[in-house]
């Protein structure tokens, strides 16, 4: 819901476009997956092998988690704001 890149960097008066928001979503998802694999390796000695199904479910969960923000930003708020 923020117009800052990754919640930190200002982008000027235009803010973020939709494509940049999707790219940011991919970067944050990849960072979360990397952190979880590293945590699993630290706790269990080595990470378990995951198939494509695992990543498809993670992607679906991330999309469900960010959907309320998308609705608030693009669909729910009036254009006058």
C-alpha positions in Angstrom: 0.0 0.0 0.0 3.1 2.2 0.2 4.3 4.3 -2.7 7.9 3.7 -1.6 10.0 1.0 -3.2 10.3 -1.9 -0.8 8.8 0.4 1.8 12.1 2.4 2.1 13.1 4.4 -1.1 11.1 7.3 -2.4 10.3 7.3 -6.1 9.3 10.9 -6.8 5.9 12.4 -7.3 4.6 9.7 -9.6 4.9 6.8 -7.2 4.9 3.2 -8.2 3.3 1.8 -11.3 1.5 -1.5 -11.3 4.3 -3.3 -13.0 6.8 -2.2 -10.4 4.4 -3.4 -7.7 4.4 -6.9 -9.3 8.2 -6.8 -9.5 8.4 -5.8 -5.9 6.0 -8.7 -5.0 8.4 -11.2 -6.8 11.4 -9.8 -5.0 9.8 -9.9 -1.6 8.5 -13.5 -2.2 12.0 -14.7 -3.3 13.5 -13.1 -0.2 11.0 -14.8 2.0 11.6 -18.2 0.3 15.4 -17.7 0.7 15.1 -16.8 4.3 12.9 -19.8 5.1 15.2 -22.2 3.3 18.1 -20.8 5.3 16.2 -21.1 8.6 15.2 -24.6 7.8 18.8 -25.5 7.0 20.0 -24.0 10.3 17.4 -25.8 12.4 17.4 -29.2 10.7 20.9 -29.4 9.2 19.7 -29.3 5.6 16.6 -28.1 3.8 14.2 -30.7 2.5 13.8 -31.0 -1.3 10.6 -29.4 -2.5 8.8 -30.0 -5.8 7.0 -27.5 -8.0 3.8 -28.0 -6.0 5.4 -26.4 -2.9 6.3 -23.2 -4.8 2.9 -23.1 -6.5 1.2 -23.1 -3.1 3.5 -20.5 -1.7 2.8 -18.3 -4.7 -0.9 -18.7 -4.2 -0.7 -17.9 -0.5 1.4 -14.8 -1.2 -1.2 -13.6 -3.8 -4.0 -14.2 -1.3 -2.1 -12.3 1.4 -1.5 -9.2 -0.8 -5.0 -9.1 -2.4 -6.6 -6.9 0.3 -3.9 -4.3 -0.3 -4.5 -4.4 -4.0 -8.3 -4.0 -3.5 -7.7 -1.0 -1.2 -5.2 0.6 -3.5 -6.9 0.2 -6.8 -10.5 -0.8 -6.4 -12.0 0.4 -3.1 -10.7 3.9 -2.6 -12.3 6.7 -4.5 -10.4 8.3 -7.3 -10.6 11.7 -5.6 -8.2 10.7 -2.9 
